Amino acid sequence: MEADLRSGRDARLTICRLDEIPDGGARGFTVETASGVRDILIVRRGDTIFAYENSCPHVGTPLDWVSDQFLSEDGSHIVCATHGAQFRIEDGMCFSGPCHGVPLPPIAVKIRDGAVMLAES
């Protein structure tokens, strides 16, 4: 990560650079938030990002068995590796599986100067 992202108040909010997440892909991160340390996943669609807790609402297991493997083969939705639950990328809502109708908890993020950051509350 570039040094300018590590200095000052923004350093604690910075997760990564946008270009560290492949377009159409997803990555997992462990971040420190106001409510404590959390495992999150971020999905990138061009210059738009969607972030959620990396925890299946069905039983609380991480969504990925293999690091950063959150998406279906065609990249169209998020999949829980434990039970196969499927979630929409745009809003985290489960549309198939044991937690149908329950969304992934969202994480507020933003992009600033090419950096993916926790949104300040």
Summary of the structure (lengths in Angstrom):
residues: 121
radius of gyration: 14.1
end to end distance: 23.9
largest distance: 43.8
contacts: 351
relative contact order: 0.21
helix: 8%
strand: 40%
